[in-house]
Each structure stands twice: as C-alpha cells, then as structure tokens.
C-alpha cells in the first residue's frame, strides 16, 4: 500500500475533517456509505449536508480550538486483583457503554467510579473492548497497559453523536499522546471542549443531526 492509499484523518483548523482512503463508512442507521477517496467531514455541527462539510463553518465562524487539553491529558489507574484499569479523561466521550455493561465496576455514582475488584478480568476486558473512545485500557498484573483493538478499519457515524473511528491514524495538532489509532471518537456537534475529540456535550445540549 502506497502512502497515497493509507487511510488517514486530518484535522483542519477551524474547519472540517479531511478523511482519505477510508475503507469502511457506516451511516447513522448502520448502513454502508460508499466512501469517496477524499472526504471533507463536518465537525462544526451546522452543515446542511451531514456528514459532509458544506462550508457552513466559515459562515458561523466555527472555532475548532479546545480548552487546555494538556492539563487534562492524564491517565488514572484503578487497581484490581487480577488486572488494573486505566482511564484517560481527555479521550472519554461519555457514551456510557461501560456502566451499561458492567455497573458493578463502572459506576459514576461511586467513589472511586471504577472498582475492578467488583468484576472478573474477562468481563472487564469485554467492557474495554466495547469502549468506543479508547479512554479505557487494562493491564494484567505485571504487564503493560493495553486494549483490545477492533477488527476492522473504518468510521461509524453515531446518530446525533460523534464519529467513531477504528484503526485509522489521526493527524491533529492536539492529538493526545495517550490516544491510539485503534479507536477514538471525534466531535461532530462542534461544541466539545476536548476538540477534536468528543466529550459528550452533544448529549448534554440535545444536539441532533437536524441542527
């Protein structure tokens, strides 16, 4: 595969996401979209042609900058008996997959909110695999932190939510050193404080694809 054929997503400042050579693109209903060789994907949240950019970011004066990501780019470790769970707050999109699947371990109402001792290693690893943002990782005792990568490279458009990306490198100035191209989520509503990553603001403000 030549450099021209390698899948990549590049963040354009105060503009769109340039997605090139994306092998798999899923719409909000799960159906397949035939990807173009190069696509400009909307990240201001205002395009009338979502998921594609139509230039509206210029009209609305979209600001693609974020708050001080470096100050929040920290990994927290929660120790268990068989494994430890590692959590990156900056990368978390607050999709809620972890709590829905294993609330005994992942419960924001508890302190600490992650308690690995309340679940089996197998169940915790399944939850880490389901985490769309890559914010969760695990390490077996005596091993380095890891996560289970998804099977295929591509982009899935979450209905009224972010772009869920798997196994595609991200070219971004603010790319977190704690992130991995195995999976991450990119803001699509234009309101995240963690741009280019999603921080769940779309849910808090009720943003939809019709906005």
ABEGO torsion letter per residue (X at the ends): XBAAABBBBBBBBGBBBBBBGBABBBBAAGBBBBBBABBBBBAAGABAAOABBAGAAAAAGBBABBBBAAAABBBBBBBBAABBBBBBAAABAGAGAAAAABAAABBAABOBABBAAABBAAAAAAAAAABAAGABBBBBBGBBBBBBBBABBEBBBBBGBBBBBBGBBBBBAABBAABBAABBBBBAAGABAAOABBAGAAAAAGBBAAX
